[in-house]
Amino acid sequence: MQSHTRGPYSTRNGPFFHKVEGEKFWHGLRVQQRHCNAHGSLHGGMMSSFADGLLATAVSRGTGMRGLTIRMVCDLIGTVDAGAWLEGTAWLSGRDDNMAFAGAEAFADGELVFTASGVFRIFAPKAP
């Protein structure tokens, strides 16, 4: 299902898709040429943005709070060509009163292309 709840930055860089089954979720993206670097592979910055979205979603789903990325480590271990289906998931790995911790992984056409971890400052949701 196409995602319609993202902010302006992510919306412009999509379209993104999502799937939820119970407690687990996935985000997906069909990689387009505009997402690629000069070598025709998915730009590392785009992979990192995708990773940040996965991690933040895990924090939000796992805590019911919004999170501010404090630190993110993204290990880019594979290339992704235009036309590939990029799909990833993330999970909450810990939390305390003010902080949440998450991990993520993503695959392009079934091959692992990055792993990521993040630390987030968590806040109460904004009032409607």
Buried (B, 14 or more C-beta within 10 A) or exposed (E): EEBEEBEEEBEEBBBBBBEEEEEEBBBBBBBBEEBBEEEEBBBEEBBBBBBBBBBBBBBBBBBEBBBEBEEBEBEBEBBBBBEBBBBBBBBBBEBEEEBBBBBBBBBBEEEEBBBBBBBBBBEEEEEE
